[in-house]
Amino acid sequence: MTTPSPRFVTSAADLPSQADIAGQSGLAFLQAILNGTLPAPPITQTLNYWLESVEAGRVVFCGKPRLAAMNPIGTIHGGWFGTLLDSCMSCAVQSRLPKGSGYTTLEFKVNILRPLLADGPQVRAIGTAIHVGRRTGTAEGQVIGVDDGKIYATGTATCLVMDLTG
């Protein structure tokens, strides 16, 4: 599997406005990033991961850790796992939000089950929404090796759902 070459946000001016975000469902917003209508966020370029698929309640990112994400003990830093899991889980919540709503992550938990090394295997982070209500949403996620099928990390997240229209 190769890394796609999406268009990335290069300045704050490239970001969609709050009105643009509120004007579409969370699913439509994520699909616009996936199909290139909207630019991918810069964090995905920095940490070398990308949006692979989006459907209501399920969002998948793929990533390949690089040397820049390695910690001093020779493994990929837990923050790389955390960012990948936060992205897939909170976007799974976002994918179920109606037009006029947005979210922010309230908290997330990560369990790293096995290490990754720099230039190690490509992984897939799968986020699944568990509950999305008027005020909160919860999701779970897994980081799984694309080639070996091993589970490298799991996580859970709680998001605050916000009204963006007022």
N, C-alpha and C positions, 0 to 999 in steps of 0.2 A: 504494500500500500504506500502510495507516495503522499507527500505533504502538499496540500493545495496551495495556490497562490492567491488568497483573497486580497481585496482592497482593504487597507487598514486606516483607521483614524490617525491622522498625523498632527492635528491640532484640535484644541477645544472647539473651534469653529466647525469642524467636521462632525461633531456629535449632533444627533437629532435633538430638537428642542423638546421640552416637556409637553408642549401642545402636540407635536408630531407623535410622541410616544403615546399620549392619551387618546389620540385620534384613531388608534387601531387596537385590536386585541393583542394580548401578549403573544399568542401563537403567530399572528400575522407579522408582528415585529421581529420575532426570531426567524421566521421564514424569509423575511426581507434580508436579514444578515446572511442566512444560508445561501440564498440565490444571488447575493452580491448587490442587491438594490441599495442596501445600507452597508457602510463599511464595518469590518470586524473591529472589535475593541483592541487597543494597543497591547493590553496584557496578554492576549493570545499570541501576539508576535514575540513579545519579550520572553515568554515561557515556552514557546514552541508547541502550542496546541491549537486545535481548530474545531469548529462546529461541523459535525458529520451528518446528523439527522435531527429532525424536530417533528414531533407529533404531539397532540394534546396529552399532557401528562407524562411525556417521556422525551428526554433530550439527551443526545449522545455527543460527546466530544472525543476526539482522538488526540494523542500527544506522544511526543518522543523526547524524553529528557536529554539535556545537553550538559556538557561540562560546567557551564555557568551556573547550573542549579545544584552542583555538588557541594556537600558540606565537608568539613575538615577530616571526617573519618572515612571518606571515600564512597559514600552513598549519596543518592539524591535527597536533598533537604525535604523535610516533612512539609514545609510550606508549599512546595511544588504539588505534592499530593493534595494538600488542603485547598489550594487554588483551583485545581482541576475538579475536585469534588464539590466545592462551593459553587462553581460555575454550573456543573451539570444538575445539581440538586435544586439550586435556586431558580435556574432557567426552567426546570420541570414545573415548578410552581408558577412561574411567569407564563408558561404555555397554556395554563388553564385560566388566566385572568381575562375578564371581559374588557372591552373598550372602556377607557376612562380610568383604569386601575393600573397601579404600579406596585413595586415591592422593594424591600431591602432585606438583607439577611439580618436576623436578630442573633442567631447563634448557630454554630455547626460543630460537629464532633467528628474526628477522624481516627480510625484505627488502621495503622499500617501493619500489615500482616507479613510482608516480606519486602526486602530492600530492592531498589532499582539502582543500577549503576549508570554513570554517564555514557551516552551513546548505547544504552541498553535497548531492550525491546520496545516497540511501539505498544502503547496501551490505549484502551477504550474506557472512557468514564461514562457510565450509564446512570442517569438520574431519573427517578420515578416519583411523581407526586403521590403522596399518600392521602392528604386532605388539603383542600383549598376552600377556605371560607371567606367571609366578608372582612375579617380582621387579621387572620393568620393563615399560613400554609405550611405544611410539613412535607418533607421528602426524604428519600433514602438514596444512596448511591453506592456504586462499586467501581473500582478500577481493575480492569481485567486485561491480561496480556492478549494482544491480537493473535499472535502465533501459538502461544503455549496454553491459552485458556486459563491460566492461573489467576487467582484473585490476589491482587497486591495490596488493596486497601478497601475499606468500607467507610461509610459515613452516614450521618443523619443531619438534617437541617430544619430550622424553624425560620420562617420569613414573616415579616410584617407586611400586610397588604394595605395599600394606601389609595385614597381617592385622589386622582391627579387633576380633576376638573375644577376644584374649588380652591 
